[in-house]
Amino acid sequence: MKKYFPVLILMPVFTFMILSCGGSGEEEGLTEFQLNHGIGPITEKVELGELDLEKAERGQQIFESICTACHQLDAVVTGPRLRNVAERREPEFILNFILNPVEMSKNHPVGQELSESYPGQKTNLGLNEERAFEVLEYLRAAAKREL
């Protein structure tokens, strides 16, 4: 019994170490689409056409009334600057982050990373998909410096 005692004591420790080394688990349960395009109501690729400046202007109004408490185009407030986000991220990702910021921040690897860098409170803005598309259109126009 004495020669097996250290093995019996250390076996649970080694088992825990082996099981915890397989990654952080933050991607667990997400589909490939969600990993690439975010978690939320946008579950298929979005085809964007030419920039619609009328939609972009409505999106600018929404952005300035709701989003600027945490975001600016060219400065960090409590959230990241967003001038070129439409060039860095897929439209589905941006839309899902606008429509589902709390879950994105908690359950998506990129959202978790952003939450660590910008720890401010994420809140649901109450926008519907149409309004979220207008904000996206504004971000697209901002990236091209058309607004």
Secondary structure, DSSP 8 states (H G I E B T S, - for coil): -TTTHHHHHHHHHHHHHHHHTS--STTTT--HHHHHH-SSS--S-----S--HHHHHHHHHHIIIIITTTB-SSSBSSS---TTHHHHS-HHHHHHHHH-HHHHHHHSHHHHHHHHHS-S--------HHHHHHHHHHHHHHHTT--
